[in-house]
Amino acid sequence: MKRAQSLAVASLAVAVVVLGLKAAAWWITGSVALYADALESVVNVAASAVALAAVLYASRPADQNHPYGHAKAEYFSAVFTGVLIVIAAASILKEAWEALTVPRMIEQAPLGLSVTAAATAINGTWAWHLIRRGRRLGSPALVADGKHLVADVVTSLGVIVGVALVALTGILWLDPALAAATAANVLWSGWRLMRESVGGLMDEALAPDSLDRIKALISTNADGAIEAHDLRTRRAGRFTFIEFHLVVPETMAVGEAHEICDRIEDALKAELDPAVITIHVEPPHKAKHRGVVVL
């Protein structure tokens, strides 16, 4: 988790730098579209700070009150980020409406767009690194932060093109229209982020392809057992939780059944580490003749 914490600290620093650049671009040009882009970066700074706090809290070991650990704290971080995104979108729409009713001239567009382009390049590079490392470390907070940065990069590219068109054509209503489009994109990214995070908090099962892989591992590593059923899975931060019932022959010794369980656990952990696996061993009359058939 030390690596996740270092990434969260670096992400906060990058967000502050990018915010400074985008705020400067808005101040130089007076463009409401660049204002919208800068406001989204305010959300990035807040989201990075919350992600850092969540990663630090989630790294705490399990205790008496939290026997399964604190990993779900990262999902609260992602939900909070989604709420911030919605608030930012509302503020952008308000500013866009005011600019639409009272059009504003864009000043020093080349300089402002150059500053925004530099900020966007930094954001894009960091987003790619953050998502890649966040997935490798199994950190929902870092992945959520990186995905929001990707949305920010897409928005910024659209804003750069649009503001350049406004400067070249003199069509002033394009500026607030771009800001409104930015708000819509921000809202969409916020909705997706909250949907994924709420799914984690509600203990959604793993994706179908992951479930198929788990079933295959159980089937091919349970030689000597009869079947496995009542498979349940969920994710909590970095951890994958798996539990199921394993039916074994009635004459099988406890030690032999335990060896089968160890074999299955080793295979699952090799694929999904870190994982918490619970196996309930049952006699033949408990078989349901559905679920995982042992090969």
Stockholm file with secondary structure:
# STOCKHOLM 1.0

chainA/1-295         MKRAQSLAVASLAVAVVVLGLKAAAWWITGSVALYADALESVVNVAASAVALAAVLYASRPADQNHPYGHAKAEYFSAVFTGVLIVIAAASILKEAWEALTVPRMIEQAPLGLSVTAAATAINGTWAWHLIRRGRRLGSPALVADGKHLVADVVTSLGVIVGVALVALTGILWLDPALAAATAANVLWSGWRLMRESVGGLMDEALAPDSLDRIKALISTNADGAIEAHDLRTRRAGRFTFIEFHLVVPETMAVGEAHEICDRIEDALKAELDPAVITIHVEPPHKAKHRGVVVL
#=GR chainA/1-295 SS CHHHHHHHHHHHHHHHHHHHHHHHHHHHHCCHHHHHHHHHHHHHHHHHHHHHHHHHHHTSCCCSSCTTCSTTHHHHHHHHHHHHHHHHHHHHHHHHHHHHHSCCCCCSHHHHHHHHHHHHHHHHHHHHHHHHHHHHHTCHHHHHHHHHHHHHHHHHHHHHHHHHHHHHHCCTTHHHHHHHHHHHHHHHHHHHHHHHHHHHHTTCCCCHHHHHHHHHHHHHHCTTCCEEEEEEEEEETTEEEEEEEEECCTTCCHHHHHHHHHHHHHHHHHHHCSEEEEEEEECGGGCCSCSEECC
#=GC SS_cons         CHHHHHHHHHHHHHHHHHHHHHHHHHHHHCCHHHHHHHHHHHHHHHHHHHHHHHHHHHTSCCCSSCTTCSTTHHHHHHHHHHHHHHHHHHHHHHHHHHHHHSCCCCCSHHHHHHHHHHHHHHHHHHHHHHHHHHHHHTCHHHHHHHHHHHHHHHHHHHHHHHHHHHHHHCCTTHHHHHHHHHHHHHHHHHHHHHHHHHHHHTTCCCCHHHHHHHHHHHHHHCTTCCEEEEEEEEEETTEEEEEEEEECCTTCCHHHHHHHHHHHHHHHHHHHCSEEEEEEEECGGGCCSCSEECC
//
